């Protein structure tokens, strides 16, 4: 019985800490202590410890000998590693999803592209980040492969909203270019060309040339 109670608690702690890292509320290099988290969230230390271990395994935290955990920095090498995995996996998800996309799906993705354009124009970079996550999630949900969906969720989560936090001209230009890629992807979904879609997502949308813009 205890195990059934523990798992949801671990998941709650995991999700809350992961969200704080992705939102930048926990800064890179910041210590994340088992006791402090336990007291702040009002749960025992066992599920906290398990959540911290899982966050380390998923790349959000790193262990520090005799000091617990700290938030992992996301440098250019880290971004490269994520992009190298995201390209093939996201491309595969798009290929698998292509035959199952509905008109409602495509209309929603078109709306998201328009919304991203407005967010860029207004310099609302965090909103852009959330909208582009929704865009990708729409077809990932249609791919029919639960393990692939989980892997993509973990990888995309590591591309924190901090990756989009800059509002300088270069960053906004990069967002505009990425949104044009979203529109091209939408066109391939409408055409039902799964093979071309897979190649485009892998080789263009997640091109390693964009790695430097994802580090924070």
N, C-alpha and C positions, 0 to 999 in steps of 0.2 A: 504493500500500500504506500509506503513512504516514497518509493521510486516514482509512483504516479503523481505524487504531489511535487516532488523535486523537479521533474522535467519542466513543467510549466513555469516554475519559479526561475530556473536557469534560463529559459527562453526569454522571460520578461526582462531579466537583468541584461542578458545579451543584447536584446533589441534596443533597450534604453541606452546602454553604453555605446553601441554602434551608432545610433542616431546622434548622440552627443558628439561623437568623433566626426561624423559626416557633416554635421552643421558647424563644426569648428568650435564648439563649446569646450571641448577638451583639446588643448593645443598639442602639436607635435612635441615630443619630449616630456610632456607632463606626466607625472607619476600617477598611477591609478592603483590605489591601495585596497586590498581586500576588506580590511576593517572599516575604512572610510565609506566604501560603497555599501557594505552591509548595513551600517548605521543610517546612511542617507536614504536607502531604499526600504529599510525596515524588514529585511529578510536575513536569514541565517547565513553564516559564512560559507557553508558547503555549496549552495547553488551559485554564490558569487564566485567562488574559486573555480567552479566548473565553467562558468561563463567567461571568466578571464582566460582560462586555458583555451577555450574555443576561439575567442577573439585573437589570441596569439596565433593559433593554427590558421585562421582566416586572413592574417596579415595586418590586422588593425593595431595590435599591441606587440611589444617585444619584451621578453623576459630579461630582468636585470638580476644577476646573482646576488642573493641575500637582500634584495631590495624590492622584490615583487615585479611589477610591470610598469611600462610607460608607453605612451602613444608613439607608434612608429612614424618616422618621417616618411614622406612620399616624394623622393627625389626623382631625377630623370631616369635613373636606372630602374627604379620601382615602376615608374610609368611605362617604360619600355616592356618590362616583363608582363604587365597587365595587358598592354596593347597586343603583344605577341600571342596571348591566349584569347583575347576578346575577338580579334579578327576572324579566326577560323570558327569559333563557337557561335558568335552572333551571326556570321554568314550562314552557318548550318541551320540555325534556328529560323532565319528568314526563308531558306530553301524549303524547310519542312512546313512552315506556316503558309507559304504562298497558295497552295490549293485550297486552303481552308478559310481564307480571308473573306469576310462578308462586305456588303456595301456599307453597312453601318461601321465596320472597322475602318474602311478606307475613308469614309466621310469624317470620322473622328480624327484620323491621322492628318487629313487635310486641314481640319480645324486647328489641330495642334501646331502645324507648320505656320499657319497664319498667326496664331497666338505667340509663337516663338519670335516671329518677325516684329510684332508689337513690343514684346519684352526687350528685344535688342534695341529697338528705336528709343525705348524709354530708359535704357541703361539698367534694366531690372535683371541683373545677371543671375541671381539666385532663382528667380522665377523661370528664367530660361533653362537653368539646370533641371528644375523639377519637371518642366514641360517636355524636355528632350528625354527624360527618363520615362515619362508616360508614353511617348511616341514609340520607343523601343519595346516597352512592356506590352504594348498592344499586340504586336505580332509574336513576341516571345510567348505570350499566353496561348497562342494558337499552334505552337510547334508540336505539341503532343508528347513532349519528352520531359518528364519531371526532373530527372537528374540534370539535364541540360539547363533547364530553367533555374535550378538552384545554383549551379555553377555560375551562370550569367549574373544572377542577383548578387552573389558574393563579389564577383569581379567588378561589376558596375558600381557597387557600393564603395569600392576603394577609390573610384574617381570622385572624390568628395566634391561637394559644392564649392569648396575652397579653390578647386581647379578653375572655377568660373568666376571667382570673386573679383578679379581685376576688371576695371571698367575703362582702361585706356583704349586708345583707338585701335591698336593692334589686336587686343583681345576681342573687341567688338567685331572687327573684320573677320577674325577667325570664327566667331559664332555665326556670322552671316554666311560664310563659306560652308560651314557645317550644316546650316539649315538648307542651303541649296542642295547639299547631298541628301538631306532628308526628303526633299521634294523629288529628287531623282529616284530615290528608293521607292517612294510612293508610286511614281510612274511605272516602275518595273513590277510592283505588286499589281497594279491595275492591268498591266499587260500579261500577267501570269507567267512571267519569264523567271522562274526560280533559279535556273543555272546562272543567268546573267546577274541576278540579284545577289546570289551567294558570292560571286567573284567581286562585285562592286563593294559590298559591305566589307569583305575581307581585305581587299587590296587598296581601296580608296578611302572608305569612311574611317577605317582603323589603320590608316597608313602610319608607318613609324615616323614619317616626317612631322606628324602632329604631336609626338611624344612630349616635346619640350613645353607645350602649352598645358599639359595635364599635370605637371609636377606642382607641388605647393610647399 
